[in-house]
């Protein structure tokens, strides 16, 4: 039965379960007494919801604390083993797959390096499928315990009714790739274990906002700086973040050609791939037959040698110019969105590290409008190189919370009943 606002009793119960689960997840362990003010629920509602969650195995006792003159209060927490998620990062140099319990403690991981045909769709699908099977076997976790598989990918992700998530990855040669349908067609996972596919910068942003440097901010931009560059925008209107193709902002008219085919993109100057190319063009000597991460390490060592060493002028000049391009790119984000915080993550951003940050801040302030520039802080992300994978695992976790901690029901076999078709037809008129 629906109330005046259209919410049914079932909707209300789900919302109450979601509120209690989230408070225990982010702020627990908590007592029943503390859950009331934290969730806005009455003591009776808290007791009923907690009893349901304990019966479902989602919440467990975690010791007790003394109360003011009364009996000790039992503390509650989310039960770590009550569900599992997998996060996948389809990166520039490898596909990383990690298995987590419900509290995002890593249980197992697998990595598949990407070589010459690194973005061949069949290769990527095979890496994800085999990696999922490997981490489940390594941790001895049954497929039925899986809440879902979250996947961070380069490019724009389109939701379609017939093929699920479709990836438009222009820089990697993916033109409307039905990744979700391809994974489902070769998957050995149960139907209830859904795939959640999104842009890698957005999954990085999700992780930093939940657990890293973005916690507590209402407006933030999280930048992914790797072989290419991207960003995730988080605002009160878009609380789970929205990927923005920041790397394909034009920073130089008729400039260098980007991987996407256009001229003058930020990625053509600030991405790690272009950074190494420019070092070579300026007379530098990037190591051959190695991956980009190793080559960037060598470039940093050449530009900033130990005390007494001689800096490579080509490497130093390219890095200094890159800091200015990044700062100018960040100034556009500052002027457009006026964020409280900008966080820089991704393997290249973290490798360049704190030593690179002062120059980036200086250039961002010089190119941005003064008022929003004075309000923003620019820092490195706090979650390290696994942030995209953690953020990808958050996608099924967030869906689980939104359903009040209930697993999706398997789709019924066979055609839908006639009454459902009639109701659907009436609703369309």
ROVOTOR-869872 format. One record per residue: x, y, z of N, C-alpha, C in turn; residue in one letter. Coordinates in steps of 0.1 Angstrom, whole numbers, plus 5000, padded with zeros to 4 digits. Layout:
BEGIN
XYZXYZXYZA...
# end
This chain:
BEGIN
500849885000500050005000500950125000X500550224991501450344990500850464998X501650545004501250655012501050775002X500750895008500551015000501651054992X502951024996504051054988504450944978X503650844977503950744968504750634973X505250644985506150544991505350434997X505750304995505050195001505750165014X505150075022505750025034507049955031X507049885020508349815016509449915013X509050035006510050135004510650195017X509750215026510150275039511050175046X510750045046511649955053513049945046X513049955033514249955026515150075029X514450195030515150315033515750315047X514950255056515450245070516650145071X516550035064517749945064518950015058X518750085047519850155041520450255050X519650335057520150435067521050365078X520550255083521250195094522550135089X522450065078523649995072524750105069X524350215063525350315059526050375071X525250405081525850465093526750365100X526450245101527350145107528550125098X528350135085529550115076530550225077X530050355077530950465077531350515091X530550495101530850545114530850445125X530650315122530550215132531950175138X531950085148530750035155529950135163X528650115163527750205170526750125178X526250185189525250115197523850145191X522850075195521450105191521150245195X521550285207521250415212521850525203X523050505198523750605189523150605175X522550495171522050485158520750575156X520050595167518850675166519150815161X519950895168520251035163521051025150X521850925148522650925135521750905123X520650835125519850805113518550885113X518150945124516851005125515650915127X515950785130514850695133514550685148X513350645150512950625164513650495170X513650495183514350375190513650245186X512350245184511650125180511950085166X512050185157512450155143513850095142X514750155150516150115151516249965155X515449935166515449795171514949695161X513949735154513349645144514249625132X514849735127515849725116517049645120X517649675131518749595136518449445137X517349415143516949275144516849205130X516349275120516249225107517649205101X518549305103519849295097520749185104X520549175117521249065124520748925119X519448915117518848785113519348755098X519548855090520048835077521548815076X522248825088523748805088524548925084X523849045082524549155077525249245088X524649225100525149305111525549215123X526549235130526949155141527449235153X527549175165527949245177529449265176X529949385182531349415182531749465195X531449395206531849435219530749525226X531149595236530249685243530949795249X530249905253530850015260529950055272X530550115282529750145294528850265291X527650265297526750375296526750455309X525950565309525950645321525050585331X525650505340524950445351524050325348X523850295335523050175331523850055327X523149965320523849845315524749885304X525849815302526749835290525949825277X526349915268525649915255526349825245X525649745238526249655228526549735215X527749725210528149785198527849695186X527549755175527149675163528049725151X528349635142529049665130528549585118X528949625106528649545094529449425095X528949305092529649175092530449175079X531849165080532649175068532349055058X532148935063531948825054530548805049X529648905051528248885046528048915032X529048955025528948985010530349005005X530548994992531849014985531549084972X532549174968532549244956533849234949X533849244936535049244928535149384921X536349434921536649564914537649534903X537449594891538349574880538849704875X540049724873540649844866541249804853X540549844842541149824829542049944826X543349934829544250044829545050044816X546050124815546850144803547950034801X548349974813549449884812549049744817X547849734823547449604828545949614832X545349494834544049484839544249424853X543749494863543849454877542449414882X542449294889541149244894541349214909X540549274918540649254932539349214938X539349114948538249064955538249124969X537049184973536949244986535749184994X535849185007534749155015533849285017X532749275025531849385025532449505031X533449505039534149625044535249665035X535349615023536449655013537849615018X537949505026539249455029539649355017X540749385011541149295000541449155004X540849064997541048914999541948844989X541948894977542748834966542848934955X543948914947544049004935544748924924X544448974912545148914900545449024890X546549014883546949124873547249054860X546849114849547049074836547749184828X549049174825549749274817549149294803X549149414798548649444785549849474776X550049404765551149424756550849484743X551249434732551049494719549549514716X548749414716547349434713546549464726X546949574733546549584747545049624748X544449674738543049704739542149624730X542649504726541849414718540749374728X539449384723538249364731538249224736X538549124728538448984732539548954743X540649024742541749004752541249054765X540749184765540249244778539149154784X538149114776537149034782537648904788X538648844781539248724786539948744799X540748854800541448894812540448914824X539348984821538449004832537748874837X537348794827536648664830537648574838X538848554833539748464840540248524853X540348654854540848714867539748704878X538448714874537348694883537448554889X537548454880537648314884538848294893X539948354890541148334898541048384912X540548504914540448564927539448494936X538348454930537348374937537948244942X538648174934539248054938540348074948X541148174947542248204956541748234970X540548294971539948324985538948224989X538748124981537748024984536348084986X535948174978534648244979533748184968X532548144972531548094962531048204954X530748174941530248274932528848324937X528148244944526848294949526948404960X528148414966528348514976528648654970X528848664957529248784950528048874948X528249004953527249104951527249164937X528449154931528549214917530049234914X530249274901531649304896531549444891X532349534897532449674892533749684883X533549764872534649774862534849914858X536049964860536450104855537150094842X536650164832537250164819537550304813X538450314803538650444797537450464787X537050594787536050624777534650664783X533750684774532350724778531550594779X530750574789529950454791528450494789X527850434779526450454776525550334781X524450364788523550264793522450234782X522350114777521350084767520449974773X519149974768518149884774518449734769X519049724757519149584752520549524754X521549604754522949554755523649594768X522949654777523649704789524649814787X525749814794526749914793527549904780X527550004772528350014760529450114761X530650084757531850174760532250234746X532350374747532850454736534250504740X535250424736536650464740537450504728X537250624724537850674711539450664712X540050694723541450694724542050554724X541250454727541750314727541150234715X540450304706539950234695538650154697X537950184708536650114711535550194706X534750144696533650214691532350134694X531650184704530350124708530549974712X531549944720531749804724530749764735X529949664732528949614742529649534753X530449594762531249524771530449434780X529349494786528549414795527949294789X527449304777526849184770527949084767X529149124763530249034760530648964773X530749034784531048964796530048864801X528748904800527648824804527548694796X527948704783527748594774528848484776X529948524783531048434786531148404801X530348464809530448464823529948334829X530548294840530048174847529448224861X529248354862528648404874527148384874X526548374886525048364887524448494881X523148484877522448604871522348714880X522248684893522148794903523348874905X524548824901525748904903525948994891X525549114892525449204881526849264878X527049314865528249394862527849534863X528749614869528549764870529749824863X529549884851530649934843530550084843X531750154845531750304845533150354841X533250484838534450544835535450534847X536750504844537750484854537950604863X537850724857538050844865536850854875X535650814871534550824880534750724892X535250604889535450504900536550554909X537550624904538550684912537950784921X537150874915536450974923535550914934X534850804931533950744941534750694953X535950634950536750584961537350694970X537750804963538350914971537250984979X536050994974534951064981534450984993X534450844992534050765002535150745013X536350725009537350685019538650765019X538850855009540050925007540051075010X540751155002540851295005539551375002X538551314996537351384993536251375004X536551295014535451285025535151415031X533851445032533351565038533151685029X533651675016533551785007532251764999X531551884997530351884989530651894974X531651974971532051994957533451954955X533751864947535151824945535351774930X536651784926537051724913538151624916X538051504911539151404913539651374899X540951404898541651394885542451254884X542251194873542951064870544051104860X545351084864546451124856547250994854X547150934842547850814838548450834824X548350734816548750744802548050854796X546750864799545950984795545451054807X544551144806544051214818542451224817X541851224828540351234829540051294843X538751314845538351374858536951324861X536651334874535251304879534851424888X533651474884533051594891532051544901X532151584914531151554924530551684930X529251694929528451814934527251754942X526651844949525351804956524351744947X524351794934523351744924523851614918X525151584918525651464913526551394924X525851344934526651304946527451184943X527151094933527950984930529051014919X529051134915530051174906529651164891X530251244883530051234868531351244861X531651154852532951164845532851274835X533951354834534051454824535351434816X535251444803536451414794537351534794X537951564806538851674808540051664799X540551544797541751534789541651574775X540351594770540151634756539651784755X539951854766539852004765540952054757X540652154748541652204739542452314746X543752284748544652384755545552454745X545652414732546452474723545852454709X545452564703544952564689545952514679X545652424671546552364661547752304668X547552244680548652194687548952044684X549551974693549951834690548751744688X548851644680547751554678547551454689X546351454695546051364706545651224701X545651134710545250994707543850984701X543051084705541651084701541551124686X542551184681542551234667542451384666X542051454676541951604676543351664679X543451794676544651864678544551954691X545651954699545752044710545152004723X544751874724544051834737545051844749X544551864760545351854773546151724773X545451614770546051484771547351474762X547351544751548451544742549751614748X549551684759550651754765550851694780X549851654786549951624801549851474803X549351384794549351244797550751184797X550951074804552251014806552750974792X551850914784552350874771552950984762X552251104762552751214754553951274761X554051274774555151324782556451254778X556351124777557551044773557951064758X556851084750557151114736557851244734X557451344742558051484741559451474746X559751394756561151384761562051334750X561551224743562251174732562551274721X561451354718561551454707562551564710X562751584723563651694728565051644730X565351514726566651464727566951374738X565851344746566051254758566051114753X566351024763566550884760565650794769X564350784766563450704774563950554773X563850474783564250334782563350264772X563950174764563150094754562749964760X561749904754561249774757560849764772X560149864777559649864790558249934791X557549924802556249984803556350134806X555150204805555150344807555550384822X555150304831555450334845556950334848X557650234843559050224844559750334837X559250364825559850474817559650614824X558550634830558350764837559250774849X559450664856560350654868561750704863X562150654851563450684846563550834842X562450884837562451024833562551114846X561851084856561951154869563351154875X563951034874565351024879566251104871X566051114858566951194849566751344852X565451384854565251534857565651574871X565451484880565751524894566751414900X568051424896569051324901569351344915X569951254922570451264936571451384937X571651434949572551544951573951514944X574451614937575651594930575551544916X574351494912574151454898573751564889X573851534876573551634866572151604860X571251704861569951684856569951684840X569051604835568851594820567951714817X568551814809567751934807566551914799X566551814790565351784782564251734791X564551634800563551584809562951694818X563851774823563451884832562551984825X562852024813562052114806560652064803X560651934799559351874796558451864808X559051824819558251814832557751954836X558652054835558152184839557052244830X557152214817556052254808554752174811X554952054814553751964818553052024830X553852064840553252124852552352244849X552852324839552052444835550852404828X550952304819549752264812548752204821X549152124831548252064841547552174849X548452274853547852384861546852464853X547152484840546152564832544852474830X545052344829543852264828543052264840X543752264852542952264865542252404866X542852504861542252634862540852634855X540752564844539452564838538452494846X538852384853537952314862537552404874X538552484879538252574890537252684885X537452744874536552844869535152794866X535052674860533752614856532952564868X533652494877532852424887533052474902X534052564904534352614917534352514928X535152404927535152304937535852344950X535552274961536252294973537652234973X537652114966538952034966539151984952X540451974948540851894936541851794941X541651664938542551564942543151494929X544451474929545151424918545551274921X545051184913545351044915545750984901X545750854901546250774889547750754891X548250644884549550604887550650714883X550350794873551350894869551251014879X550051054883549951154892550551124905X550451004910551050964923552550954921X553050904910554450894908555151024907X554551124901555051254900555051324914X554051294922554051314936554051454941X554351464954554351594960555351694955X556451644949557451734943556951814931X555951754924555451814912554351914916X553751894928552451964931552652114933X553652164940553752314941553752384928X554452334918554352404905552952404899X552352284900550952274894550052374902X550152384915549252474922549552624918X550852654916551252784912550652824899X550752734889550152764876548652764876X548052684884546552684885546052814890X546752864900546352994906546553114896X547653104888547953204879546853214868X546353104863545453094852543953104856X543653084869542253074873541753214878X540453234879539953354885540253354900X540553474905541153484919540153424929X538853464929537953424940537853264941X537553194930537453044932538752984935X539853044929541152984932541552994946X541153094953541453114967540653014976X539552964971538652874979539052724977X539852694967540152544964541452504970X541552374974542752314977543052204967X544352194964544852094954545752004961X545451874961546251774968546351644960X547251554965547251424959546151334965X545651244957544751144963545351064974X544551004983545150934994545050784993X544450724983544250584983545250504974X546250574968547250494961546850434948X547650354942547350294929546150204928X545650154939544450074938543150144939X543150284938541950354940540850324929X541250304917540250284906539650144909X540350044914539849914916538849924928X539249994939538450014950537150084946X537250194939536050264934535150174926X535750084917534949994909534149904918X534749854929534049764938532949834946X533149964948532050044954530750044946X530850034933529650034925528649924929X528949794930528049704935527649724949X528649774957528349794972527249904973X527350014966526450124966525050074962X525049984952523749934948523149844959X523949764965523549674976522949764988X523649874991523049965001521750024997X521650064984520450124980519250034980X519449904980518449804981518249754995X518849835005518649795019519349675023X520449635016521149515019520549385015X519649395005518949275000519549244986X519849124983520449084971519349084960X519649114947518649114937518048974935X516748974932516148854930516448804915X516648674913516948634899515748654890X515948684878514848714869514048584866X512748594866511948474864512148424850X512148284849512248224836510948224828X511148234815509948234806509348374804X508248384796507648514793507048574806X506948704807506248764819504848734819X504148734830502748704831501948804824X500748764819499848854811499548984819X499248974832498849084840499949194840X501249154840502249254840502349334827X502049264816502049334803500849434802X499749394808498549484808498849614816X499449594828499849704836500849794829X501749744823502749814815502149904804X501149834797500449904786499650024792X498950004803498150104809499050224814X500150194819501050294824501650384813X501650334801502250414790501250504784X499950494788498950584782498650704792X
# end
